Amino acid sequence: MAWVFLRSDPIDGLDPNEWRRDLCGATIRRSEHGNTESKHGWEIDHVQPVAFGGGDELENLQPLQWENNRAKGNGLLRCAVRS
């Protein structure tokens, strides 16, 4: 999980070990992994979905704010949340 989190962008002025931005620009917090009650919660997404032949290698994984991950589903990235 930690390696996936570090694949996101650091935010100037905030601790990069705890706060980052996903591809949509949504703020995610490392300690909020899996928390769908938090606006900073995030999930691990498969860039190429498993349903379409994607695997679990690090290169195919990315952190997404949970609402962005749900909006993507097995399709293309749709940004439901931006910060």
Phi and psi in radians as a Rosetta constraint file:
Dihedral C 1 N 2 CA 2 C 2 CIRCULARHARMONIC -1.066 0.35
Dihedral N 2 CA 2 C 2 N 3 CIRCULARHARMONIC -0.711 0.35
Dihedral C 2 N 3 CA 3 C 3 CIRCULARHARMONIC -1.145 0.35
Dihedral N 3 CA 3 C 3 N 4 CIRCULARHARMONIC -0.631 0.35
Dihedral C 3 N 4 CA 4 C 4 CIRCULARHARMONIC -1.176 0.35
Dihedral N 4 CA 4 C 4 N 5 CIRCULARHARMONIC -0.785 0.35
Dihedral C 4 N 5 CA 5 C 5 CIRCULARHARMONIC -0.978 0.35
Dihedral N 5 CA 5 C 5 N 6 CIRCULARHARMONIC -0.710 0.35
Dihedral C 5 N 6 CA 6 C 6 CIRCULARHARMONIC -1.243 0.35
Dihedral N 6 CA 6 C 6 N 7 CIRCULARHARMONIC -0.116 0.35
Dihedral C 6 N 7 CA 7 C 7 CIRCULARHARMONIC -1.416 0.35
Dihedral N 7 CA 7 C 7 N 8 CIRCULARHARMONIC -0.063 0.35
Dihedral C 7 N 8 CA 8 C 8 CIRCULARHARMONIC -1.640 0.35
Dihedral N 8 CA 8 C 8 N 9 CIRCULARHARMONIC 3.024 0.35
Dihedral C 8 N 9 CA 9 C 9 CIRCULARHARMONIC -1.523 0.35
Dihedral N 9 CA 9 C 9 N 10 CIRCULARHARMONIC 2.303 0.35
Dihedral C 9 N 10 CA 10 C 10 CIRCULARHARMONIC -1.177 0.35
Dihedral N 10 CA 10 C 10 N 11 CIRCULARHARMONIC 2.758 0.35
Dihedral C 10 N 11 CA 11 C 11 CIRCULARHARMONIC -1.956 0.35
Dihedral N 11 CA 11 C 11 N 12 CIRCULARHARMONIC 2.163 0.35
Dihedral C 11 N 12 CA 12 C 12 CIRCULARHARMONIC -0.949 0.35
Dihedral N 12 CA 12 C 12 N 13 CIRCULARHARMONIC 2.312 0.35
Dihedral C 12 N 13 CA 13 C 13 CIRCULARHARMONIC 1.528 0.35
Dihedral N 13 CA 13 C 13 N 14 CIRCULARHARMONIC -0.119 0.35
Dihedral C 13 N 14 CA 14 C 14 CIRCULARHARMONIC -2.068 0.35
Dihedral N 14 CA 14 C 14 N 15 CIRCULARHARMONIC 2.696 0.35
Dihedral C 14 N 15 CA 15 C 15 CIRCULARHARMONIC -1.076 0.35
Dihedral N 15 CA 15 C 15 N 16 CIRCULARHARMONIC 2.000 0.35
Dihedral C 15 N 16 CA 16 C 16 CIRCULARHARMONIC -1.205 0.35
Dihedral N 16 CA 16 C 16 N 17 CIRCULARHARMONIC -0.227 0.35
Dihedral C 16 N 17 CA 17 C 17 CIRCULARHARMONIC -1.424 0.35
Dihedral N 17 CA 17 C 17 N 18 CIRCULARHARMONIC -0.212 0.35
Dihedral C 17 N 18 CA 18 C 18 CIRCULARHARMONIC -2.125 0.35
Dihedral N 18 CA 18 C 18 N 19 CIRCULARHARMONIC -0.585 0.35
Dihedral C 18 N 19 CA 19 C 19 CIRCULARHARMONIC -2.131 0.35
Dihedral N 19 CA 19 C 19 N 20 CIRCULARHARMONIC 2.321 0.35
Dihedral C 19 N 20 CA 20 C 20 CIRCULARHARMONIC -2.614 0.35
Dihedral N 20 CA 20 C 20 N 21 CIRCULARHARMONIC 3.082 0.35
Dihedral C 20 N 21 CA 21 C 21 CIRCULARHARMONIC -2.092 0.35
Dihedral N 21 CA 21 C 21 N 22 CIRCULARHARMONIC 2.435 0.35
Dihedral C 21 N 22 CA 22 C 22 CIRCULARHARMONIC -1.432 0.35
Dihedral N 22 CA 22 C 22 N 23 CIRCULARHARMONIC -3.079 0.35
Dihedral C 22 N 23 CA 23 C 23 CIRCULARHARMONIC -1.081 0.35
Dihedral N 23 CA 23 C 23 N 24 CIRCULARHARMONIC -0.408 0.35
Dihedral C 23 N 24 CA 24 C 24 CIRCULARHARMONIC -1.511 0.35
Dihedral N 24 CA 24 C 24 N 25 CIRCULARHARMONIC -0.139 0.35
Dihedral C 24 N 25 CA 25 C 25 CIRCULARHARMONIC 1.607 0.35
Dihedral N 25 CA 25 C 25 N 26 CIRCULARHARMONIC 0.064 0.35
Dihedral C 25 N 26 CA 26 C 26 CIRCULARHARMONIC -1.294 0.35
Dihedral N 26 CA 26 C 26 N 27 CIRCULARHARMONIC 2.418 0.35
Dihedral C 26 N 27 CA 27 C 27 CIRCULARHARMONIC -1.327 0.35
Dihedral N 27 CA 27 C 27 N 28 CIRCULARHARMONIC 2.252 0.35
Dihedral C 27 N 28 CA 28 C 28 CIRCULARHARMONIC -2.153 0.35
Dihedral N 28 CA 28 C 28 N 29 CIRCULARHARMONIC 2.612 0.35
Dihedral C 28 N 29 CA 29 C 29 CIRCULARHARMONIC -2.080 0.35
Dihedral N 29 CA 29 C 29 N 30 CIRCULARHARMONIC 2.222 0.35
Dihedral C 29 N 30 CA 30 C 30 CIRCULARHARMONIC -0.886 0.35
Dihedral N 30 CA 30 C 30 N 31 CIRCULARHARMONIC -0.793 0.35
Dihedral C 30 N 31 CA 31 C 31 CIRCULARHARMONIC -1.255 0.35
Dihedral N 31 CA 31 C 31 N 32 CIRCULARHARMONIC -0.084 0.35
Dihedral C 31 N 32 CA 32 C 32 CIRCULARHARMONIC -1.770 0.35
Dihedral N 32 CA 32 C 32 N 33 CIRCULARHARMONIC 0.278 0.35
Dihedral C 32 N 33 CA 33 C 33 CIRCULARHARMONIC -0.960 0.35
Dihedral N 33 CA 33 C 33 N 34 CIRCULARHARMONIC 2.231 0.35
Dihedral C 33 N 34 CA 34 C 34 CIRCULARHARMONIC 1.402 0.35
Dihedral N 34 CA 34 C 34 N 35 CIRCULARHARMONIC -0.022 0.35
Dihedral C 34 N 35 CA 35 C 35 CIRCULARHARMONIC -1.578 0.35
Dihedral N 35 CA 35 C 35 N 36 CIRCULARHARMONIC 1.764 0.35
Dihedral C 35 N 36 CA 36 C 36 CIRCULARHARMONIC -1.488 0.35
Dihedral N 36 CA 36 C 36 N 37 CIRCULARHARMONIC 0.071 0.35
Dihedral C 36 N 37 CA 37 C 37 CIRCULARHARMONIC -1.609 0.35
Dihedral N 37 CA 37 C 37 N 38 CIRCULARHARMONIC -0.149 0.35
Dihedral C 37 N 38 CA 38 C 38 CIRCULARHARMONIC -1.943 0.35
Dihedral N 38 CA 38 C 38 N 39 CIRCULARHARMONIC 2.448 0.35
Dihedral C 38 N 39 CA 39 C 39 CIRCULARHARMONIC -1.223 0.35
Dihedral N 39 CA 39 C 39 N 40 CIRCULARHARMONIC -0.232 0.35
Dihedral C 39 N 40 CA 40 C 40 CIRCULARHARMONIC -1.787 0.35
Dihedral N 40 CA 40 C 40 N 41 CIRCULARHARMONIC 0.104 0.35
Dihedral C 40 N 41 CA 41 C 41 CIRCULARHARMONIC -1.192 0.35
Dihedral N 41 CA 41 C 41 N 42 CIRCULARHARMONIC 2.684 0.35
Dihedral C 41 N 42 CA 42 C 42 CIRCULARHARMONIC -2.573 0.35
Dihedral N 42 CA 42 C 42 N 43 CIRCULARHARMONIC 2.858 0.35
Dihedral C 42 N 43 CA 43 C 43 CIRCULARHARMONIC -2.346 0.35
Dihedral N 43 CA 43 C 43 N 44 CIRCULARHARMONIC 2.827 0.35
Dihedral C 43 N 44 CA 44 C 44 CIRCULARHARMONIC -1.566 0.35
Dihedral N 44 CA 44 C 44 N 45 CIRCULARHARMONIC 2.153 0.35
Dihedral C 44 N 45 CA 45 C 45 CIRCULARHARMONIC -1.882 0.35
Dihedral N 45 CA 45 C 45 N 46 CIRCULARHARMONIC 2.543 0.35
Dihedral C 45 N 46 CA 46 C 46 CIRCULARHARMONIC -1.572 0.35
Dihedral N 46 CA 46 C 46 N 47 CIRCULARHARMONIC 2.078 0.35
Dihedral C 46 N 47 CA 47 C 47 CIRCULARHARMONIC -0.972 0.35
Dihedral N 47 CA 47 C 47 N 48 CIRCULARHARMONIC -0.942 0.35
Dihedral C 47 N 48 CA 48 C 48 CIRCULARHARMONIC -1.747 0.35
Dihedral N 48 CA 48 C 48 N 49 CIRCULARHARMONIC 1.961 0.35
Dihedral C 48 N 49 CA 49 C 49 CIRCULARHARMONIC -0.955 0.35
Dihedral N 49 CA 49 C 49 N 50 CIRCULARHARMONIC 2.551 0.35
Dihedral C 49 N 50 CA 50 C 50 CIRCULARHARMONIC -0.978 0.35
Dihedral N 50 CA 50 C 50 N 51 CIRCULARHARMONIC -0.648 0.35
Dihedral C 50 N 51 CA 51 C 51 CIRCULARHARMONIC -1.057 0.35
Dihedral N 51 CA 51 C 51 N 52 CIRCULARHARMONIC -0.353 0.35
Dihedral C 51 N 52 CA 52 C 52 CIRCULARHARMONIC -2.012 0.35
Dihedral N 52 CA 52 C 52 N 53 CIRCULARHARMONIC 0.462 0.35
Dihedral C 52 N 53 CA 53 C 53 CIRCULARHARMONIC 1.659 0.35
Dihedral N 53 CA 53 C 53 N 54 CIRCULARHARMONIC 0.026 0.35
Dihedral C 53 N 54 CA 54 C 54 CIRCULARHARMONIC -1.260 0.35
Dihedral N 54 CA 54 C 54 N 55 CIRCULARHARMONIC 2.632 0.35
Dihedral C 54 N 55 CA 55 C 55 CIRCULARHARMONIC -1.962 0.35
Dihedral N 55 CA 55 C 55 N 56 CIRCULARHARMONIC -3.030 0.35
Dihedral C 55 N 56 CA 56 C 56 CIRCULARHARMONIC -1.712 0.35
Dihedral N 56 CA 56 C 56 N 57 CIRCULARHARMONIC 0.256 0.35
Dihedral C 56 N 57 CA 57 C 57 CIRCULARHARMONIC -1.232 0.35
Dihedral N 57 CA 57 C 57 N 58 CIRCULARHARMONIC 2.617 0.35
Dihedral C 57 N 58 CA 58 C 58 CIRCULARHARMONIC -0.907 0.35
Dihedral N 58 CA 58 C 58 N 59 CIRCULARHARMONIC -0.658 0.35
Dihedral C 58 N 59 CA 59 C 59 CIRCULARHARMONIC -1.099 0.35
Dihedral N 59 CA 59 C 59 N 60 CIRCULARHARMONIC -0.353 0.35
Dihedral C 59 N 60 CA 60 C 60 CIRCULARHARMONIC -1.779 0.35
Dihedral N 60 CA 60 C 60 N 61 CIRCULARHARMONIC 0.132 0.35
Dihedral C 60 N 61 CA 61 C 61 CIRCULARHARMONIC -2.005 0.35
Dihedral N 61 CA 61 C 61 N 62 CIRCULARHARMONIC 2.523 0.35
Dihedral C 61 N 62 CA 62 C 62 CIRCULARHARMONIC -2.598 0.35
Dihedral N 62 CA 62 C 62 N 63 CIRCULARHARMONIC 2.622 0.35
Dihedral C 62 N 63 CA 63 C 63 CIRCULARHARMONIC -1.484 0.35
Dihedral N 63 CA 63 C 63 N 64 CIRCULARHARMONIC 2.333 0.35
Dihedral C 63 N 64 CA 64 C 64 CIRCULARHARMONIC -2.303 0.35
Dihedral N 64 CA 64 C 64 N 65 CIRCULARHARMONIC 2.443 0.35
Dihedral C 64 N 65 CA 65 C 65 CIRCULARHARMONIC -0.919 0.35
Dihedral N 65 CA 65 C 65 N 66 CIRCULARHARMONIC 2.440 0.35
Dihedral C 65 N 66 CA 66 C 66 CIRCULARHARMONIC -1.006 0.35
Dihedral N 66 CA 66 C 66 N 67 CIRCULARHARMONIC -0.635 0.35
Dihedral C 66 N 67 CA 67 C 67 CIRCULARHARMONIC -1.226 0.35
Dihedral N 67 CA 67 C 67 N 68 CIRCULARHARMONIC -0.585 0.35
Dihedral C 67 N 68 CA 68 C 68 CIRCULARHARMONIC -1.185 0.35
Dihedral N 68 CA 68 C 68 N 69 CIRCULARHARMONIC -0.669 0.35
Dihedral C 68 N 69 CA 69 C 69 CIRCULARHARMONIC -1.136 0.35
Dihedral N 69 CA 69 C 69 N 70 CIRCULARHARMONIC -0.742 0.35
Dihedral C 69 N 70 CA 70 C 70 CIRCULARHARMONIC -1.153 0.35
Dihedral N 70 CA 70 C 70 N 71 CIRCULARHARMONIC -0.659 0.35
Dihedral C 70 N 71 CA 71 C 71 CIRCULARHARMONIC -1.149 0.35
Dihedral N 71 CA 71 C 71 N 72 CIRCULARHARMONIC -0.591 0.35
Dihedral C 71 N 72 CA 72 C 72 CIRCULARHARMONIC -1.238 0.35
Dihedral N 72 CA 72 C 72 N 73 CIRCULARHARMONIC -0.772 0.35
Dihedral C 72 N 73 CA 73 C 73 CIRCULARHARMONIC 0.949 0.35
Dihedral N 73 CA 73 C 73 N 74 CIRCULARHARMONIC -2.279 0.35
Dihedral C 73 N 74 CA 74 C 74 CIRCULARHARMONIC -1.718 0.35
Dihedral N 74 CA 74 C 74 N 75 CIRCULARHARMONIC 0.277 0.35
Dihedral C 74 N 75 CA 75 C 75 CIRCULARHARMONIC -1.942 0.35
Dihedral N 75 CA 75 C 75 N 76 CIRCULARHARMONIC -2.617 0.35
Dihedral C 75 N 76 CA 76 C 76 CIRCULARHARMONIC -1.426 0.35
Dihedral N 76 CA 76 C 76 N 77 CIRCULARHARMONIC 2.684 0.35
Dihedral C 76 N 77 CA 77 C 77 CIRCULARHARMONIC -1.077 0.35
Dihedral N 77 CA 77 C 77 N 78 CIRCULARHARMONIC 2.185 0.35
Dihedral C 77 N 78 CA 78 C 78 CIRCULARHARMONIC -2.131 0.35
Dihedral N 78 CA 78 C 78 N 79 CIRCULARHARMONIC 2.241 0.35
Dihedral C 78 N 79 CA 79 C 79 CIRCULARHARMONIC -1.571 0.35
Dihedral N 79 CA 79 C 79 N 80 CIRCULARHARMONIC 1.774 0.35
Dihedral C 79 N 80 CA 80 C 80 CIRCULARHARMONIC -1.430 0.35
Dihedral N 80 CA 80 C 80 N 81 CIRCULARHARMONIC -0.505 0.35
Dihedral C 80 N 81 CA 81 C 81 CIRCULARHARMONIC -2.320 0.35
Dihedral N 81 CA 81 C 81 N 82 CIRCULARHARMONIC 2.313 0.35
Dihedral C 81 N 82 CA 82 C 82 CIRCULARHARMONIC -2.276 0.35
Dihedral N 82 CA 82 C 82 N 83 CIRCULARHARMONIC 2.647 0.35
